[in-house]
Amino acid sequence: MSEEFPHPPPGILPEGTRPKVAYPESANGAEALDLPIRRARVADVEAILALVNDYAARNLMLPRGPQYLYENIRDFAVVVDEAAGGAIVACGSLHVLWEDMAEVRSLAIHPAYQNRGLGRRIVEHLKAEAARLGIRRLFTFTLSEEFFVRLGFVRKAREELPPKVWGECSRCPKYFRCDEVGMVLDLEKEER
Ligand SMILES: CC(C)(COP(=O)(O)OP(=O)(O)OC[C@H]1O[C@@H](n2cnc3c(N)ncnc32)[C@H](O)[C@@H]1OP(=O)(O)O)[C@@H](O)C(=O)NCCC(=O)NCCS
């Protein structure tokens, strides 16, 4: 997928700015990246949209618009690469659904930064936020089942999922041909 993606992705660096370091062509097997994760700011919205919507254009995740991003900016965490001009290279969000459940949404790592632990670290960051809020279960709809299995999530049959998780589906372009799987992580079990 890396070859098909613009390098760097549009919107991540200001127009005409060249990255100070070259983006690696493939990070497979490379060392874990120790880049900082921080809560998102409104100034990050364009970069998050570019990251998420590049994957959405490939039917890998739900597209997002600026209104959704601004309204839900407090859900988001981002990873910043200062050596690449402060580029936002990964993002993810935690959206509270109900008293006992929150959804991991819009988890996206730029292709040049994949397989270096950033996806896992963002989910760990969101788990800590869920624990702080007193949330007991995390949920996600995804095509990346194996990744979430590695993080302890368990696939659930559609009929096992609570009604609250279907809220976004009516806005999804894949409504009539959904190919994503629902996965749940029980945070209380993890603590035991
Ligand atoms: C899926 C995604 C979030 C993974 O992020 P990442 O930073 O590359 O993953 P990590 O390096 O943190 O990997 C964590 C673990 O998952 C494994 N893993 C990562 N991607 C995987 C995949 N596609 N299939 C199987 N295992 C995978 C890694 O090998 C690693 O395992 P280990 O810790 O046991 O060695 C990233 O590839 C991505 O952004 N994909 C496109 C968008 C997407 O599918 N988002 C998912 C939510 S909709």
The ligand as an SDF file (V2000), in Angstrom:
LIG
                    3D

 48 50  0  0  0  0  0  0  0  0999 V2000
   -3.8570   -1.6120   11.5600 C   0  0  0  0  0  0  0  0  0  0  0  0
   -2.8950   -0.5300   12.0100 C   0  0  0  0  0  0  0  0  0  0  0  0
   -3.6290    0.4610   12.9120 C   0  0  0  0  0  0  0  0  0  0  0  0
   -1.7450   -1.1940   12.7890 C   0  0  0  0  0  0  0  0  0  0  0  0
   -0.8810   -0.2060   13.2980 O   0  0  0  0  0  0  0  0  0  0  0  0
    0.7100   -0.4570   13.3770 P   0  0  0  0  0  0  0  0  0  0  0  0
    1.3370    0.6960   14.0340 O   0  0  0  0  0  0  0  0  0  0  0  0
    1.2120   -0.8250   12.0250 O   0  0  0  0  0  0  0  0  0  0  0  0
    0.7840   -1.7670   14.2860 O   0  0  0  0  0  0  0  0  0  0  0  0
    1.8310   -2.0870   15.4660 P   0  0  0  0  0  0  0  0  0  0  0  0
    3.2210   -1.9280   14.9510 O   0  0  0  0  0  0  0  0  0  0  0  0
    1.4660   -1.3180   16.6900 O   0  0  0  0  0  0  0  0  0  0  0  0
    1.5360   -3.6270   15.6690 O   0  0  0  0  0  0  0  0  0  0  0  0
    1.0790   -4.1980   16.8990 C   0  0  0  0  0  0  0  0  0  0  0  0
    0.9860   -5.6980   16.7000 C   0  0  0  0  0  0  0  0  0  0  0  0
    0.0170   -6.0120   15.6880 O   0  0  0  0  0  0  0  0  0  0  0  0
    0.6280   -6.7240   14.6110 C   0  0  0  0  0  0  0  0  0  0  0  0
    0.0140   -6.2270   13.3670 N   0  0  0  0  0  0  0  0  0  0  0  0
   -0.0040   -4.9580   12.9080 C   0  0  0  0  0  0  0  0  0  0  0  0
   -0.6870   -4.8940   11.7450 N   0  0  0  0  0  0  0  0  0  0  0  0
   -1.1000   -6.1470   11.4940 C   0  0  0  0  0  0  0  0  0  0  0  0
   -1.8480   -6.7230   10.4480 C   0  0  0  0  0  0  0  0  0  0  0  0
   -2.3210   -5.9960    9.4170 N   0  0  0  0  0  0  0  0  0  0  0  0
   -2.0760   -8.0680   10.4980 N   0  0  0  0  0  0  0  0  0  0  0  0
   -1.6030   -8.8170   11.5220 C   0  0  0  0  0  0  0  0  0  0  0  0
   -0.8970   -8.3100   12.5500 N   0  0  0  0  0  0  0  0  0  0  0  0
   -0.6470   -7.0030   12.5250 C   0  0  0  0  0  0  0  0  0  0  0  0
    2.1050   -6.3900   14.6910 C   0  0  0  0  0  0  0  0  0  0  0  0
    2.8850   -7.4120   14.1120 O   0  0  0  0  0  0  0  0  0  0  0  0
    2.2980   -6.3080   16.1970 C   0  0  0  0  0  0  0  0  0  0  0  0
    2.3740   -7.5970   16.7670 O   0  0  0  0  0  0  0  0  0  0  0  0
    3.3470   -7.9120   18.0330 P   0  0  0  0  0  0  0  0  0  0  0  0
    3.2530   -6.7370   18.9640 O   0  0  0  0  0  0  0  0  0  0  0  0
    2.7890   -9.1580   18.5700 O   0  0  0  0  0  0  0  0  0  0  0  0
    4.6970   -8.0180   17.4240 O   0  0  0  0  0  0  0  0  0  0  0  0
   -2.2570    0.2000   10.7890 C   0  0  0  0  0  0  0  0  0  0  0  0
   -1.7230   -0.7680    9.9230 O   0  0  0  0  0  0  0  0  0  0  0  0
   -3.2080    1.0640    9.9860 C   0  0  0  0  0  0  0  0  0  0  0  0
   -3.3030    2.2570   10.2030 O   0  0  0  0  0  0  0  0  0  0  0  0
   -3.9060    0.4470    9.0030 N   0  0  0  0  0  0  0  0  0  0  0  0
   -4.7870    1.1460    8.0770 C   0  0  0  0  0  0  0  0  0  0  0  0
   -6.0390    1.6720    8.7400 C   0  0  0  0  0  0  0  0  0  0  0  0
   -6.7280    0.6240    9.5720 C   0  0  0  0  0  0  0  0  0  0  0  0
   -6.9460   -0.5060    9.1320 O   0  0  0  0  0  0  0  0  0  0  0  0
   -7.1120    0.9880   10.8110 N   0  0  0  0  0  0  0  0  0  0  0  0
   -7.7020    0.0510   11.7440 C   0  0  0  0  0  0  0  0  0  0  0  0
   -8.9120    0.5650   12.4050 C   0  0  0  0  0  0  0  0  0  0  0  0
  -10.2550    0.8950   11.2970 S   0  0  0  0  0  0  0  0  0  0  0  0
  1  2  1  0
  2  3  1  0
  2  4  1  0
  2 36  1  0
  4  5  1  0
  5  6  1  0
  6  7  2  0
  6  8  1  0
  6  9  1  0
  9 10  1  0
 10 11  2  0
 10 12  1  0
 10 13  1  0
 13 14  1  0
 14 15  1  0
 15 16  1  0
 15 30  1  0
 16 17  1  0
 17 18  1  0
 17 28  1  0
 18 19  1  0
 18 27  1  0
 19 20  2  0
 20 21  1  0
 21 22  1  0
 21 27  2  0
 22 23  1  0
 22 24  2  0
 24 25  1  0
 25 26  2  0
 26 27  1  0
 28 29  1  0
 28 30  1  0
 30 31  1  0
 31 32  1  0
 32 33  2  0
 32 34  1  0
 32 35  1  0
 36 37  1  0
 36 38  1  0
 38 39  2  0
 38 40  1  0
 40 41  1  0
 41 42  1  0
 42 43  1  0
 43 44  2  0
 43 45  1  0
 45 46  1  0
 46 47  1  0
 47 48  1  0
M  END
$$$$
